[in-house]
């Protein structure tokens, strides 16, 4: 498969000699909590009443259309500016959460910004009582879809036998001619207590371990709104997502967002402080652990919180915080209460 010319980078720093340069492709992998992307119709058995025309948010066709436009604009801008490089076609794949159904996803990828790149989606309807699901958007010119599976969240306490929440959407495909599985998550909320997110961490790790036992060479990315920070037990202990590349052993994952939060940056703001719930973590076979700069396979390059200026409040008490769709019952025509995140993967380009 030929690599698209717009992803080719000429990285002088990685030259083998003073006169020879290697060529590289870089791919953006993103995640974004879309904060209640609901259509205007009731789904049987779902508590979507706030997002109906006569609901508390008076959710009508105009507001829905504006929400779709705003989300598509942000999604299309994700991954386009890596700082020292540009990727005009943005991310190859983007995991999303808080999407009501396939109808909303179909409307989303039909928006001009995403339709222009031919974006498609992987999605399986889940059991969440509020009716929000996870999905994976992908650019088919970069990512070739193979399969998808929704692994259910299993209550670990007998008293919670009727507890229903989002499962773990595992999507497998080919990126840069390599098999990769992306597991998109939206772990239980903070209102549920840390135990339930710790369960989610254990169960997500079990999904990952099962995939890698069957195929040890498979590259696995786990992403989502974890409703926890990198240092919390669900991530650091149960998922075994490590802070330092040097700490990552067999069965572990690498979490580049730990240091980002340590530096005072996050993806959602609460009472003036930042949290970083929106994480993307990687299996060990995507790391340059020995600093060899051998990029013959897909390798982690860097991570980045997406802070397009239009995503942030411009004034008032919450200046600098994510600009929400609604706040205190007032429609703001905003985006989300979370900021998107992106990791960049690099691979040497081999000329045929």
N, C-alpha and C positions, 0 to 999 in steps of 0.2 A: 504494500500500500504506500503510495507516495504521500509524503508529509506536506501539508499545506504551507506554501511559501511564507505566509504571514506569521508563522510561528517560529521561523528560523532565526536563531540568534548567532551572532559572531562574538564570542566571549574571549577577548584577548587574554584575560587572566588565566584561562584554562589552556592556553597554547602549549603544545608539546615542546616547541623550540621557539627561539626568538623570531624565526621566519615562517613558521608553520602555524596555522590556526585550525582548530576543530570547529565544526558547525554543530549547533544544538537546536533541538526543538524544546519548547517549554509549554506545559499544559496547566491550565487553571482548574482546580477542583474546589467547588464552593458549597456553602450551606447558608440558608436564610430561613428564619422563622417569619412567615408572611403575616402573622397576627390576624387570624380570623378571616381568611379568604372564603367567605360564604357567598353562595348565590342567593337569590331572593325567594326561593321555593322551599317548602317544608319537605324534609326527608323523614319518612315514616320511622318512628322509633328513636329519633334523634332529638336532643334538646337544642334545637336551633332557633327557638322562638324569638330571641333578641334580634336575630338577623332576618326578620320578615318585615314587609312594609308596615304592618301594624305593631311591630315589636318595639322594645325600648330604644333601639338604635334607629328606628324608622328607616330600615334598610331597603332602599328602593333601587330602581334600575339605574338612575343617575349615579348614586353613590357606588353601586357595584361596578359600573363602567369606569368610574374614576379610580377605584381600587385596582382594577385590572391594569389600567394604564400605568399607574404609579408603580405597581409591582413589576410589570414588564420593563419599564425604564430602568429600575434598579438592577434587575436580574441581567439585563443586557449590558449594563456598565460594569458588572462584577468581573474582576480579573483582567480588565483591559489595560490597567496601568500598574505595572509591577515595580514602579520606581525607576530602576535603571534599565527597564525594557518595557515595550508596549506589546500587547496582544489585542489587536483591533477586533478580533472575533470573540473575545471574552473566554468564558469558561467552557471546558469540554463537557462537564457534568456539574449539576447543582442539586444538592438535596434540599428539600423544602419540608416544612412542617406547618401545621394549622391550616390545612386545605380541606374544604368540606367534602369534595367528591370529584369524580372524573369529569363531571360537567364543568365545574369551575376550572379544572386543569385544561380542559379543551378550550375554554374561552381564553384562558391565560396564554397558551401557546399560539393562539390565533391573533393575539395583539401584534401590531406591525413590527415592533422591535424584535420579538422572538420569532415571528413567522419569517422574517427576512433571513434568518439563519437556519430555518427548517427545524426548530426545536421540537422534540417529541417528549413523551413522558412515560415513566413506568409507575404503576400505582395499583394497589389492591385495597379494596374497601375493608376497613377495620372495624372493631367492635366498640370504639370509644363512644361513650354515651352522649358526649357533647357533639360528636359527629366530625371531629377533626382527624385527619390522616396525615401520614408522611408520603412523600413521592420523590422520584428522581427525574429531573429534567435533563435532557442530554441533546447535544448537537451530533446528529448522525454522521456528519462528515469527519468527526473526530472519535466518537465512541460508537462501537457496534454492539447493540443490545443482543444478549443471548437468552437470559432467563431472569425470572424474578420469583421470590418467595416471601410471604409474610409469616414470620415466626411469632406466635402469640406470646404475650407477657403472661406468665403463669403465676397466680397468687401462691405465695409460699406459706401463708397462715390459713388454717382451716376456717377461721372466722371470716376470711376474705374471699370465700368461694365464689361470690357473685361480683367481685371487683373486676371491672372491665376498663382497660386503657389501651393506649396505642401499642402495637407490636413492633417488631424489628423487621424493616423492609430490606431484604438482601437482594441486590441487583447485580448480576454478573454480565460482563461484556468484555470487549477488547478495546484497549487504549494503547496506541503506539505499538500495535501487534502483540500486546501482552494481555494475558487473562488477568482481570481485576474484578474483585467483588467489593461493592460499596454497600455498607449497612447503614441505613438512615433511621435515626431514632428520635423519639420525643419522650423522654423519661417522665415518670409521674411528678406532679407539681410539688412545690415546697409545702403546700397545705397538707399533703399526704404524710409528711414526715420522712426523715432520711432513710428509714428502713426500706421503704418501697423503692427508692432510687438505688440503694445498695443491692437489692434484689435485681433490679434492672441491669446494674453493672455486671453481676455474676452471670445473668442470663445472656447478655450481649457477648460476654467473653466466651460463653459456651458455644454460641453460634459461630463466632470467629474460629474457635479451636476446632470445631467439627469441620469447617471448610478447609482449614489448613492441614488437618490430619489426612483428609482425602486427597489433598493436593498441596504438599509442602512448599511448592514454588509459587502458589497463588499469592498475589499481592492483595492485601485487604485494607480498606479504609473504613473506619467507623466515624460517623459524623452525626451531629444532631444538637437539639436543644436538650441538654442533659439536666437542666434545672439544678445544677451543682457547678461549683468551680473546680479547676484542675486539681487542687490539693485536697478536695473532699474525698471521703472514704470510697464513695461509689466509683470515682474515677481512678484515684491513686492506688487503692488496694484491690477492689473487686474487679475492675477492668484491667488493672496493672498497667496503667498509662504513665510512663516515667517522664520526669522533668528533663533529664539529660540523655543525650544519645548514648553516652558512654555507659549509662545504667541499664540500657535495654538489653535483656537477655532473651533466651528462647521462651516463648509464651507471653512475652511482654509486648507493649505498644509504646510508641513515642508520642508524647503530647507537647507540641511546640508552644502551646498557649499558656503554659504555666509561667514561663518567663515574661510573656506579654503582660499578664495580670500583675506579676511582681513589679513591672515597670509602670503600673498605674493606669493601664489601658484596659478597657473592657467593651462588652457588647450591649449591656443594658445597665441602666442607672436606677438605683433605689436609695432614696433619702440622701442624695448627694454623693453616694459611693458607687463605684463600678463593680459589677460582676462580669464574669466571662463564662456564660453557660453554653455558648454556641461554639462547639469545639469540633475539630477534625483531627483524628489521630491515625497513626500509620503503623503497619506491621514492620518488623525488623528488616525484612528483605527490601525495604525501600530507603534504607539509610546508608550513608557513606561513613560507617563507623570508624574506619581507619584513615579517613581523610585522604583516600587514594585518588580522588577525583576521576574515578572510573565510572563514567555515566553511560555504559553500554546498555544498562537497563533503567527503567523508570526509577528516579531517585529524588528524594525530598530536597528542595532547594531553599524555600523560605515560606513564611506565612504572613498574612496581612489582614487586619481588620479593614473592612471597606467603609470609608468615612466620606462618601460623596457629600458635598455641602448641603445638597437638598434633602438629605436624610435627617438633618439635625434641626432642632428648634433654634430660631434666629434671635429670639428675644424673650423677655419675661423670666419668671421664676425658674423655668426648666431650660434656659438657654444652654445649648451644647448637648442636650440629651436627645435621644432618638425622637423624631416627630411621629407620633402615633396617628392612626386613622381617626380615632375618637378618644376623648378624654373627659371624664366627668359628665358623660352624656352629650358632649358637644362634638360635632363632626369637624375635624381639623383638615380633612382632605390630605392626610399624611400617608405614612408608609407602614411602619411597624415600631413596636416598642423594643425591638432588637436591631442590632446592626449585623450585616452579613460578614462572613469570614471566608477566606480563600487560602489554600495552600497551592504552591507551585511545584510541579515535578519537572525534572529535566532529563533529557535523553539525547545521547549523541546521534546526530543525523548521519546515516550512511548513504552516500551517493551510489546509486545503481549504475 
